[in-house]
Amino acid sequence: MEQRARDWLEGERSKGVKRLEIENRGSKHYVYESTTHWDSILKKRVKTSKYKELDPERGLIEPQGMKEYDDELVRNVTEYGNAMLLRLAMEDLKPLLISAFPDGRDAIYALSMIRACGNVPLKRSKVVWEKFYNPDAISPNMNPGAVSKLLRTVGVDRDVQDIVFQGILDQSNFTAKGLVSRASLLS
């Protein structure tokens, strides 16, 4: 601990202020005002601390708390970029999904975008979709139970799967070469 911080703490203690502790984190000093209270549920004393940043020239600095941001404005570059690239890549697949799965197309589309970005378990699909940038402004039911039921229904219906796979094969521009050329347009 710096000498100035030590001097400040001694000055406060000489004024009669008790329960102060100083902790160093990097180049900053934090003052903890610690106290204990009785927790009737745990049946024991519990230590609680409030902290403030210490600037030896200015004294204590009150914590300002978390800054509030509008969720729509703050996006990770990866979330936005992946979503827009996948939207472009899946542009030809979306009409097939609409015709083959009129009821669950939004959830299948959303799950395919999530899974294309990484191996996401079904129980986390709703959380990941809420964080994911939604370029088409769709609102699928991404609850794990609903997604699981939908996937079971899709897995059993081989005729609809054949329609989708045949549609993919029939589209000449939905190939790996087409995906690569579309990706190059974005860069």
Backbone as JSON, one array per atom type, in Angstrom:
{
  "sequence": "MEQRARDWLEGERSKGVKRLEIENRGSKHYVYESTTHWDSILKKRVKTSKYKELDPERGLIEPQGMKEYDDELVRNVTEYGNAMLLRLAMEDLKPLLISAFPDGRDAIYALSMIRACGNVPLKRSKVVWEKFYNPDAISPNMNPGAVSKLLRTVGVDRDVQDIVFQGILDQSNFTAKGLVSRASLLS",
  "N": [[0.85, -1.17, 0.0], [0.51, 2.24, -0.77], [2.26, 5.02, 0.69], [0.79, 7.4, 0.94], [-1.86, 6.47, 0.96], [-1.8, 4.98, 3.29], [-1.31, 7.02, 5.14], [-3.68, 8.49, 4.84], [-5.55, 6.63, 5.82], [-4.69, 6.38, 8.49], [-5.19, 9.01, 9.33], [-8.01, 9.09, 9.16], [-8.66, 7.16, 11.06], [-7.67, 8.41, 13.32], [-9.52, 10.42, 13.57], [-11.6, 9.02, 14.57], [-13.08, 7.33, 12.99], [-14.17, 4.12, 12.29], [-13.88, 0.66, 11.27], [-12.68, 0.56, 8.7], [-11.0, -0.59, 5.81], [-8.27, -1.0, 3.57], [-7.66, -1.87, 0.25], [-5.55, -2.91, -2.38], [-5.86, -2.78, -5.85], [-4.43, -3.3, -8.68], [-3.36, -0.22, -9.79], [-5.01, 1.22, -8.22], [-6.59, 2.19, -5.15], [-8.87, 0.83, -2.88], [-11.33, 1.56, -0.54], [-12.81, -0.14, 2.02], [-15.7, -0.19, 3.87], [-16.49, -1.99, 6.43], [-18.85, -4.06, 8.07], [-20.78, -6.07, 10.35], [-23.68, -8.11, 10.43], [-26.52, -9.78, 11.9], [-27.65, -12.76, 10.55], [-30.67, -14.16, 10.42], [-31.59, -16.42, 9.15], [-29.34, -17.99, 8.45], [-28.33, -18.16, 10.95], [-26.04, -16.9, 12.03], [-23.3, -14.5, 12.2], [-22.84, -12.2, 9.53], [-20.6, -10.78, 7.28], [-20.67, -7.61, 5.81], [-19.76, -5.39, 3.25], [-19.17, -2.11, 2.07], [-17.85, -0.44, -0.66], [-15.54, 2.09, -1.68], [-13.75, 4.09, -3.97], [-10.44, 5.18, -3.47], [-8.84, 8.15, -3.81], [-5.91, 9.6, -3.22], [-5.46, 12.41, -3.43], [-7.99, 13.6, -3.8], [-9.61, 12.3, -2.0], [-12.26, 10.15, -0.88], [-14.06, 8.47, -3.44], [-17.25, 8.17, -4.59], [-18.93, 5.18, -5.59], [-20.18, 4.83, -8.89], [-21.91, 3.03, -9.94], [-23.49, 0.71, -12.27], [-23.48, 1.51, -15.71], [-26.25, 2.31, -17.72], [-27.34, 0.88, -20.69], [-28.91, 0.91, -23.87], [-30.18, -2.06, -25.02], [-30.54, -2.62, -27.7], [-28.77, -0.95, -29.0], [-26.18, -1.61, -28.2], [-24.13, -3.9, -29.39], [-22.26, -6.8, -29.94], [-19.56, -7.1, -32.17], [-19.14, -9.56, -33.32], [-21.6, -10.9, -32.9], [-23.38, -9.35, -34.46], [-22.14, -9.41, -37.01], [-21.97, -12.2, -37.57], [-24.71, -12.83, -37.62], [-25.68, -11.29, -39.78], [-24.16, -12.33, -41.9], [-24.99, -15.02, -41.89], [-27.69, -14.64, -42.43], [-27.58, -13.71, -45.04], [-26.43, -15.95, -46.25], [-28.41, -17.85, -45.83], [-30.52, -16.99, -47.3], [-31.65, -18.18, -49.59], [-32.59, -20.5, -48.54], [-34.65, -19.92, -46.84], [-37.29, -19.58, -48.15], [-37.8, -22.29, -48.7], [-37.99, -23.37, -46.14], [-40.27, -22.02, -45.25], [-42.24, -23.04, -46.93], [-42.11, -25.78, -46.35], [-42.28, -26.07, -43.53], [-44.64, -24.57, -42.22], [-45.61, -23.88, -39.67], [-43.51, -24.05, -37.73], [-41.39, -22.63, -38.78], [-39.97, -20.28, -38.07], [-38.72, -20.91, -35.65], [-37.1, -23.07, -36.44], [-35.47, -21.81, -38.32], [-34.23, -19.9, -36.65], [-32.92, -21.61, -34.83], [-31.2, -22.94, -36.56], [-29.53, -20.83, -37.31], [-28.35, -20.21, -34.86], [-27.05, -22.62, -34.22], [-25.26, -22.79, -36.32], [-23.36, -20.96, -35.66], [-22.1, -22.05, -33.49], [-21.74, -24.89, -31.25], [-24.47, -25.19, -29.56], [-26.28, -26.09, -26.75], [-29.71, -27.29, -26.52], [-31.02, -26.38, -24.25], [-29.94, -23.89, -23.82], [-30.69, -22.41, -25.97], [-32.7, -20.43, -26.08], [-31.63, -18.31, -24.53], [-29.31, -17.72, -25.98], [-30.44, -16.96, -28.42], [-31.81, -14.64, -27.69], [-29.69, -12.96, -27.2], [-28.47, -12.87, -29.64], [-28.17, -11.05, -32.68], [-31.04, -10.03, -34.34], [-31.85, -10.02, -37.45], [-34.14, -10.28, -39.05], [-36.26, -9.68, -37.5], [-37.88, -11.65, -36.26], [-39.89, -13.61, -34.01], [-39.46, -16.31, -32.59], [-40.59, -19.21, -30.72], [-38.43, -20.14, -28.48], [-38.14, -21.75, -26.27], [-36.75, -24.47, -24.48], [-38.31, -26.87, -24.27], [-40.32, -26.52, -26.23], [-38.75, -26.28, -28.55], [-37.5, -28.76, -28.58], [-39.71, -30.46, -28.93], [-40.56, -29.6, -31.46], [-38.32, -30.31, -33.03], [-38.43, -33.08, -32.76], [-40.82, -33.59, -34.14], [-40.12, -32.7, -36.71], [-38.02, -34.46, -37.26], [-39.31, -36.9, -37.54], [-40.94, -36.66, -39.78], [-40.29, -37.62, -42.74], [-41.0, -37.12, -45.39], [-41.32, -34.34, -45.63], [-38.72, -33.57, -45.05], [-37.43, -34.64, -47.29], [-38.51, -32.98, -49.27], [-37.36, -30.52, -48.59], [-34.57, -31.1, -48.82], [-34.48, -31.84, -51.54], [-35.23, -29.43, -52.68], [-33.03, -27.87, -51.99], [-31.05, -29.13, -53.5], [-32.03, -28.6, -56.06], [-31.76, -25.88, -56.36], [-29.54, -24.0, -57.99], [-27.87, -21.95, -57.18], [-27.45, -22.32, -54.52], [-24.99, -23.47, -53.31], [-21.8, -24.67, -52.12], [-19.9, -23.18, -53.41], [-21.39, -20.94, -54.08], [-21.94, -19.94, -51.52], [-19.37, -19.2, -50.7], [-18.78, -17.22, -52.57], [-20.72, -15.36, -51.87], [-19.92, -14.7, -49.3], [-17.56, -13.4, -49.86], [-18.49, -11.06, -50.92], [-19.2, -9.58, -48.73], [-16.87, -8.83, -47.55]],
  "CA": [[0.0, 0.0, 0.0], [1.29, 3.48, -0.84], [2.35, 5.78, 1.94], [-0.31, 8.37, 1.0], [-3.06, 5.75, 1.36], [-1.61, 4.64, 4.7], [-1.49, 8.26, 5.89], [-5.1, 8.82, 4.82], [-6.23, 5.7, 6.71], [-4.35, 6.77, 9.86], [-5.92, 10.25, 9.6], [-9.41, 8.74, 9.39], [-8.74, 6.44, 12.34], [-7.46, 9.38, 14.4], [-10.78, 11.15, 13.7], [-12.56, 8.14, 15.23], [-13.8, 6.5, 12.02], [-13.76, 2.73, 12.45], [-14.3, -0.34, 10.29], [-12.15, 0.84, 7.36], [-9.92, -1.43, 5.3], [-7.81, -0.56, 2.25], [-7.19, -2.97, -0.59], [-4.97, -2.47, -3.65], [-6.17, -3.53, -7.07], [-3.68, -2.61, -9.72], [-2.83, 1.06, -9.31], [-6.05, 1.91, -7.47], [-6.84, 1.79, -3.78], [-10.28, 0.8, -2.55], [-11.61, 1.59, 0.89], [-13.98, -0.94, 2.38], [-16.3, 0.06, 5.17], [-17.03, -3.3, 6.74], [-19.64, -4.24, 9.27], [-21.42, -7.37, 10.4], [-25.07, -8.13, 10.9], [-26.98, -11.11, 12.23], [-28.53, -13.37, 9.57], [-31.53, -15.06, 11.18], [-31.76, -17.68, 8.41], [-28.11, -18.77, 8.61], [-28.05, -18.21, 12.39], [-24.67, -16.49, 12.31], [-22.96, -13.16, 11.73], [-22.43, -12.11, 8.13], [-19.86, -9.55, 7.03], [-21.06, -6.86, 4.63], [-18.81, -4.31, 2.98], [-19.44, -1.13, 1.03], [-16.54, 0.05, -1.08], [-15.39, 3.37, -2.37], [-12.41, 4.24, -4.5], [-9.66, 6.18, -2.75], [-7.88, 8.96, -4.54], [-5.25, 10.33, -2.12], [-5.57, 13.86, -3.56], [-9.38, 14.04, -3.68], [-10.31, 11.58, -0.95], [-13.1, 9.03, -1.31], [-14.88, 8.65, -4.63], [-18.43, 7.31, -4.49], [-19.14, 4.34, -6.77], [-21.24, 5.36, -9.76], [-22.81, 1.95, -10.33], [-23.45, 0.26, -13.66], [-24.06, 2.4, -16.7], [-27.34, 1.67, -18.43], [-27.27, 0.99, -22.13], [-30.02, 0.35, -24.6], [-29.72, -3.34, -25.53], [-30.55, -2.63, -29.15], [-27.65, -0.19, -29.54], [-24.91, -2.24, -27.85], [-24.01, -5.22, -29.99], [-20.92, -7.3, -30.17], [-19.29, -7.16, -33.6], [-19.3, -10.95, -33.73], [-23.03, -11.21, -32.95], [-23.98, -8.67, -35.61], [-21.52, -9.9, -38.24], [-22.42, -13.58, -37.82], [-26.13, -12.83, -37.97], [-25.87, -10.76, -41.13], [-23.58, -13.28, -42.84], [-25.89, -16.17, -41.96], [-28.93, -14.22, -43.1], [-27.28, -13.68, -46.47], [-26.2, -17.31, -46.7], [-29.65, -18.63, -45.74], [-31.55, -16.29, -48.05], [-32.32, -19.11, -50.5], [-33.17, -21.6, -47.76], [-35.84, -19.46, -46.1], [-38.54, -19.98, -48.81], [-38.01, -23.73, -48.53], [-38.48, -23.59, -44.77], [-41.63, -21.49, -45.16], [-43.16, -23.97, -47.6], [-42.08, -27.11, -45.73], [-42.66, -26.0, -42.12], [-45.33, -23.29, -42.03], [-45.83, -23.55, -38.26], [-42.3, -23.9, -36.94], [-40.28, -22.16, -39.61], [-39.15, -19.28, -37.39], [-37.87, -21.59, -34.66], [-36.08, -23.85, -37.17], [-34.56, -20.81, -38.89], [-33.44, -19.34, -35.55], [-32.04, -22.65, -34.3], [-30.13, -23.2, -37.53], [-28.56, -19.72, -37.23], [-27.62, -20.36, -33.59], [-26.17, -23.79, -34.3], [-24.21, -22.53, -37.31], [-22.32, -20.15, -34.99], [-21.41, -22.85, -32.47], [-22.5, -25.99, -30.7], [-25.26, -24.65, -28.45], [-27.3, -27.05, -26.3], [-31.08, -26.8, -26.64], [-31.46, -25.66, -23.05], [-29.43, -22.52, -23.88], [-31.06, -21.8, -27.26], [-33.47, -19.2, -25.87], [-30.72, -17.26, -24.05], [-28.42, -17.34, -27.08], [-31.22, -16.24, -29.43], [-32.1, -13.3, -27.19], [-28.46, -12.18, -27.31], [-28.13, -12.84, -31.05], [-28.79, -9.98, -33.44], [-32.18, -10.58, -35.06], [-32.0, -9.13, -38.61], [-35.46, -10.4, -39.67], [-37.25, -9.31, -36.48], [-38.81, -12.75, -35.99], [-39.98, -13.92, -32.58], [-39.79, -17.73, -32.44], [-40.65, -19.77, -29.37], [-37.16, -20.85, -28.32], [-38.08, -22.5, -25.02], [-36.18, -25.8, -24.77], [-39.35, -27.88, -24.47], [-40.96, -26.3, -27.52], [-37.78, -26.58, -29.61], [-37.32, -30.21, -28.58], [-40.92, -31.04, -29.53], [-40.51, -29.26, -32.88], [-37.29, -31.13, -33.67], [-38.96, -34.45, -32.82], [-41.81, -33.6, -35.22], [-39.39, -32.57, -37.98], [-37.23, -35.67, -37.46], [-40.17, -38.02, -37.91], [-41.57, -36.41, -41.07], [-39.28, -37.8, -43.8], [-41.47, -36.53, -46.65], [-41.0, -32.91, -45.61], [-37.26, -33.49, -45.15], [-37.08, -34.87, -48.69], [-38.87, -31.77, -50.02], [-36.34, -29.5, -48.31], [-33.3, -31.5, -49.43], [-34.61, -31.76, -52.99], [-35.22, -28.0, -53.01], [-31.64, -27.4, -51.9], [-30.32, -29.65, -54.67], [-32.53, -27.96, -57.28], [-31.3, -24.48, -56.46], [-28.15, -24.03, -58.46], [-27.04, -20.95, -56.51], [-27.26, -22.67, -53.12], [-23.9, -24.43, -53.24], [-20.66, -24.19, -51.34], [-19.26, -22.12, -54.19], [-22.24, -19.77, -53.92], [-21.73, -19.39, -50.19], [-18.06, -18.55, -50.66], [-18.84, -15.97, -53.33], [-21.51, -14.39, -51.1], [-19.1, -14.25, -48.18], [-16.56, -12.47, -50.37], [-19.15, -9.79, -51.15], [-19.28, -8.84, -47.47], [-15.55, -8.3, -47.12]],
  "C": [[0.9, 1.24, 0.0], [1.26, 4.22, 0.49], [1.2, 6.79, 2.07], [-1.6, 7.69, 1.44], [-2.99, 5.38, 2.84], [-1.83, 5.87, 5.6], [-2.97, 8.65, 5.96], [-5.87, 7.94, 5.8], [-5.94, 6.05, 8.17], [-5.07, 8.06, 10.26], [-7.38, 9.99, 9.91], [-9.58, 8.04, 10.74], [-8.53, 7.39, 13.52], [-8.7, 10.25, 14.61], [-11.86, 10.31, 14.38], [-13.38, 7.29, 14.28], [-13.25, 5.07, 12.12], [-14.25, 1.91, 11.26], [-13.82, -0.06, 8.87], [-11.02, -0.12, 7.04], [-9.54, -0.89, 3.93], [-7.28, -1.78, 1.51], [-6.66, -2.38, -1.89], [-5.44, -3.38, -4.76], [-5.52, -2.77, -8.21], [-3.09, -1.34, -9.16], [-3.85, 1.82, -8.47], [-6.17, 1.33, -6.07], [-8.33, 1.85, -3.53], [-10.42, 0.74, -1.04], [-12.89, 0.81, 1.12], [-14.44, -0.53, 3.77], [-17.06, -1.22, 5.52], [-17.81, -3.28, 8.05], [-20.22, -5.65, 9.25], [-22.86, -7.19, 10.85], [-25.48, -9.58, 11.1], [-27.95, -11.59, 11.14], [-29.37, -14.41, 10.28], [-31.76, -16.39, 10.46], [-30.54, -18.57, 8.59], [-27.73, -18.97, 10.07], [-26.58, -17.93, 12.7], [-24.45, -15.07, 11.81], [-22.5, -13.23, 10.28], [-21.76, -10.76, 7.93], [-20.39, -8.9, 5.75], [-20.1, -5.68, 4.48], [-19.35, -3.41, 1.88], [-18.07, -0.57, 0.63], [-16.65, 1.38, -1.78], [-13.95, 3.43, -2.86], [-11.71, 5.38, -3.76], [-8.69, 6.86, -3.7], [-7.2, 9.82, -3.48], [-5.35, 11.84, -2.22], [-7.0, 14.34, -3.29], [-10.14, 13.36, -2.55], [-11.13, 10.43, -1.52], [-13.94, 9.41, -2.53], [-16.03, 7.66, -4.54], [-18.53, 6.44, -5.74], [-20.32, 4.84, -7.57], [-22.21, 4.29, -10.2], [-22.64, 1.6, -11.8], [-24.08, 1.31, -14.56], [-25.16, 1.63, -17.44], [-27.19, 1.94, -19.92], [-28.54, 0.42, -22.73], [-29.52, -0.92, -25.27], [-29.67, -3.37, -27.05], [-29.32, -1.92, -29.73], [-26.32, -0.87, -29.3], [-24.91, -3.65, -28.39], [-22.55, -5.56, -30.15], [-20.74, -7.4, -31.69], [-19.52, -8.58, -34.12], [-20.78, -11.31, -33.86], [-23.67, -10.6, -34.2], [-23.44, -9.25, -36.92], [-21.96, -11.31, -38.58], [-23.86, -13.62, -38.27], [-26.35, -12.35, -39.4], [-25.29, -11.7, -42.19], [-24.48, -14.5, -42.99], [-27.2, -15.83, -42.65], [-28.73, -14.22, -44.6], [-27.11, -15.1, -47.02], [-27.49, -18.13, -46.73], [-30.81, -18.0, -46.51], [-32.35, -17.23, -48.95], [-33.01, -20.24, -49.75], [-34.47, -21.19, -47.08], [-37.15, -19.78, -46.83], [-38.84, -21.47, -48.69], [-38.55, -24.04, -47.13], [-39.92, -23.12, -44.61], [-42.62, -22.48, -45.79], [-43.22, -25.32, -46.88], [-42.6, -27.09, -44.3], [-43.38, -24.69, -41.84], [-45.49, -22.9, -40.57], [-44.54, -23.26, -37.5], [-41.13, -23.32, -37.69], [-39.38, -21.17, -38.89], [-38.21, -19.94, -36.38], [-36.78, -22.41, -35.34], [-35.04, -22.91, -37.76], [-33.64, -20.25, -37.8], [-32.46, -20.37, -35.0], [-30.91, -22.96, -35.26], [-29.09, -22.09, -37.51], [-27.71, -19.85, -35.96], [-26.6, -21.49, -33.7], [-25.05, -23.61, -35.32], [-23.05, -21.74, -36.68], [-21.55, -20.94, -33.93], [-22.33, -23.94, -31.95], [-23.21, -25.52, -29.44], [-26.27, -25.71, -28.03], [-28.7, -26.44, -26.38], [-31.51, -26.0, -25.43], [-30.96, -24.22, -23.01], [-29.88, -21.78, -25.13], [-31.83, -20.5, -27.07], [-32.56, -18.05, -25.45], [-29.82, -16.77, -25.18], [-29.19, -16.56, -28.14], [-31.54, -14.83, -28.98], [-30.88, -12.39, -27.3], [-28.07, -11.95, -28.77], [-28.82, -11.67, -31.73], [-29.86, -10.58, -34.34], [-32.47, -9.72, -36.29], [-33.39, -9.17, -39.23], [-36.59, -10.04, -38.73], [-38.31, -10.39, -36.28], [-38.83, -13.02, -34.49], [-40.4, -15.38, -32.39], [-39.87, -18.12, -30.97], [-39.42, -20.64, -29.19], [-37.03, -21.53, -26.96], [-37.61, -23.91, -25.32], [-37.23, -26.88, -25.02], [-40.02, -27.75, -25.83], [-40.02, -26.64, -28.68], [-37.57, -28.08, -29.72], [-38.5, -30.9, -29.25], [-40.93, -30.79, -31.04], [-39.49, -30.13, -33.61], [-37.71, -32.59, -33.77], [-39.94, -34.59, -33.98], [-41.11, -33.55, -36.58], [-38.6, -33.85, -38.28], [-38.05, -36.86, -37.9], [-40.71, -37.87, -39.33], [-40.53, -36.45, -42.2], [-39.7, -37.17, -45.12], [-41.11, -35.05, -46.73], [-39.49, -32.71, -45.71], [-36.82, -33.68, -46.6], [-37.39, -33.65, -49.56], [-37.8, -30.69, -49.83], [-35.02, -29.85, -48.98], [-33.35, -31.45, -50.95], [-34.6, -30.3, -53.45], [-33.82, -27.42, -52.96], [-30.84, -27.87, -53.11], [-30.75, -28.96, -55.96], [-32.04, -26.53, -57.45], [-29.83, -24.47, -56.83], [-27.27, -23.03, -57.72], [-26.86, -21.24, -55.03], [-26.23, -23.8, -53.04], [-22.8, -23.85, -52.38], [-19.96, -23.06, -52.07], [-20.07, -20.82, -54.07], [-22.07, -19.12, -52.56], [-20.41, -18.64, -50.1], [-18.11, -17.23, -51.42], [-19.67, -14.92, -52.59], [-20.72, -13.85, -49.92], [-18.07, -13.23, -48.64], [-17.18, -11.1, -50.67], [-19.17, -8.92, -49.89], [-17.95, -8.24, -47.06], [-15.05, -7.21, -48.03]]
}
